[in-house]
Amino acid sequence: MLLVESNFQNVEVLSEETSTGKNWYIEGVFAQADVVNRNRRNYPRQIMEREVGRYVTEYVNSKRAVGELSHPDINLDKISHLIVEMSQEGSNFIGKARILNTPAGNIARGLLEGGVQLGVSTRGTGSVRRNRQGISEVQE
């Protein structure tokens, strides 16, 4: 099963002057554990820790953790950002993504400069079991 989660709250916009121009970043909660999300799904912390750790090792650390301005399957011509950091704060997994100088990244940069509040979305595969309250709990 494909699991998609979106988070449009408390994403901070950061800019950094460099010798070649300005880098734009979005930073905030990229994933959460032990809370019921908007899709009425709950990710146990143990599973989230394991999977985020694997993601950091396999993708973030090797500079392969890219994302699109929207969130269908990744298409190289639609990449807008590169995730450069992921860390855990309790049940929250905080990420930082640098907006890239690509066509989609330039759209994101224009939206950020215009004051649009962007959010993040995560995807993965897994299985879920619905509990008595109707919440889908992610399983091993």
C-alpha positions in Angstrom: 0.0 0.0 0.0 1.3 3.5 -0.9 1.2 5.8 2.2 1.2 9.5 1.5 1.2 12.1 4.3 1.1 15.9 3.9 2.0 18.6 6.5 1.2 22.2 5.8 1.9 23.6 9.3 4.8 25.5 10.7 7.2 25.2 7.8 9.8 28.0 8.2 11.2 29.8 5.1 14.9 30.5 5.4 17.3 32.3 2.9 21.1 32.3 3.0 23.3 34.7 1.0 26.2 33.0 -0.7 28.9 34.2 -3.1 26.8 32.9 -6.0 23.5 34.2 -4.9 20.8 33.3 -2.4 19.8 29.8 -1.3 16.2 29.2 -0.2 15.2 26.6 2.4 12.1 25.3 4.0 12.4 23.7 7.4 10.0 22.1 9.8 8.2 18.9 10.7 8.5 16.5 7.7 7.0 13.5 9.5 5.4 12.7 12.8 5.0 9.6 14.9 2.6 8.6 17.7 -0.1 11.1 16.5 -3.1 10.6 14.4 -2.6 12.6 11.2 -5.0 14.2 8.8 -5.4 10.9 6.9 -6.5 9.3 10.3 -3.2 7.3 10.2 -0.8 6.7 13.1 2.8 5.8 12.7 4.4 4.2 15.8 7.7 5.9 16.8 9.7 2.7 16.5 8.7 2.2 12.9 9.2 5.9 12.0 12.6 6.0 13.7 13.8 3.0 11.7 12.5 4.2 8.4 13.7 7.8 8.8 17.1 6.5 9.8 17.2 4.3 6.7 16.1 7.3 4.6 18.8 9.6 6.0 21.5 6.9 5.5 20.4 5.9 1.9 19.1 9.2 0.6 19.9 12.4 2.6 23.5 11.5 3.3 24.1 10.6 -0.4 22.4 13.8 -1.7 19.6 11.7 -3.3 16.7 13.0 -1.1 15.0 15.1 -3.7 11.4 16.1 -4.0 8.9 17.7 -6.4 6.9 20.8 -6.1 3.9 18.5 -6.0 3.9 14.9 -4.9 3.3 12.3 -7.7 6.0 9.8 -8.6 9.4 11.6 -8.8 10.2 12.9 -12.3 13.6 14.5 -12.7 12.2 17.4 -14.7 9.9 18.3 -11.8 12.4 18.3 -8.9 12.3 21.4 -6.8 14.3 20.7 -3.7 17.0 18.6 -2.0 16.5 17.5 1.6 19.8 18.4 3.3 19.0 17.5 7.0 16.7 15.3 9.0 16.6 15.0 12.8 14.3 13.7 15.5 12.7 15.9 18.2 10.4 13.6 20.2 7.7 12.3 17.9 8.5 14.9 15.2 11.1 14.4 12.4 12.4 17.8 11.5 13.7 18.3 8.0 15.5 21.0 6.0 15.2 21.2 2.2 17.2 23.5 -0.1 15.2 25.0 -3.0 17.1 24.1 -6.2 17.8 26.3 -9.2 15.6 24.2 -11.5 12.4 25.2 -13.3 10.2 23.7 -10.5 12.6 25.1 -7.8 12.3 28.5 -9.4 8.5 28.2 -9.2 8.8 27.3 -5.5 11.3 30.2 -4.9 8.8 32.6 -6.5 6.0 31.2 -4.4 8.1 31.6 -1.2 9.2 35.1 -2.2 5.5 35.9 -2.7 4.6 34.8 0.8 2.9 31.5 -0.1 3.0 28.9 2.7 4.4 25.7 1.3 4.1 22.4 3.1 5.7 18.9 2.9 4.4 15.5 1.9 6.0 12.1 2.6 5.4 8.8 0.8 6.2 5.3 1.6 4.9 1.8 1.3 3.5 -0.3 4.1 0.5 -2.0 5.6 -2.1 -0.6 7.9 -4.7 -2.0 10.3 -7.8 0.0 11.2 -8.5 0.1 14.9 -11.8 0.5 16.7 -11.7 4.3 16.5 -11.3 4.1 12.7 -7.7 5.1 12.7 -5.3 3.3 10.4 -2.3 2.2 12.4 0.9 1.5 10.4 2.3 -2.0 10.9 5.7 -3.5 10.6 
